Amino acid sequence: MNRHDRPLIILACIGLALGGIFGIAGTFAPTDALRSLAWGIDGLGIVMAGALLTLKFFREGSEVVAAGFLVLAIGESVILLGAPMSLEAAVPSFGAGVSMWVLALLLTSVPKVFPTAVRVLGLVSAVLFLVVATHIYIGDQILPTSSPLPFFAYPVFVATFAGWIWTLVRGTAAKQ
């Protein structure tokens, strides 16, 4: 990582870490207020990381991956709209945002920029969230906390974040 990218990568990694930690924490929050607060922090962290990683990968010439991180930031912004709402009221924005997560995960996982294991996690996460988005779009009331999905998709998503962080810190993302 060059010295100009270092602050950008540090902030992006902090955003991804906050997104992963507070996203999972919000799922288990004992009150609606704590859930909303946790998911608000989660969403802001992911939006920040997505915006910064868009710049990084675009500057490096990895336009498809850059577009993936841009779509991630936009999708998370849509989900962020529902953070202070009841779970039931948030379903439409959650469904729209999750469908954008699918696209973002595909755009960041298909190009050979991240290591294979990280790309596989991203693709598995995309498939799991595609199932969730499809159910919401056909009219099923899938809450953000529903089990088995999306509940069991979140750890795979967060593992993808961890893979991105690991790759960014090591400076091993391939230029595409």
Secondary structure, 3 states (H helix, E strand, C coil): CCCCCHHHHHHHHHHHHHHHHHHHHHHCCCCHHHHHHHHHHHHHHHHHHHHHHHHHHHHCCCHHHHHHHHHHHHHHHHHHHHCCCCCCCCHHHHHHHHHHHHHHHHHHHCCCCCCHHHHHHHHHHHHHHHHHHHHHHCCCCCCCCCCCCCCCCHHHHHHHHHHHHHHHHHCCCCCC
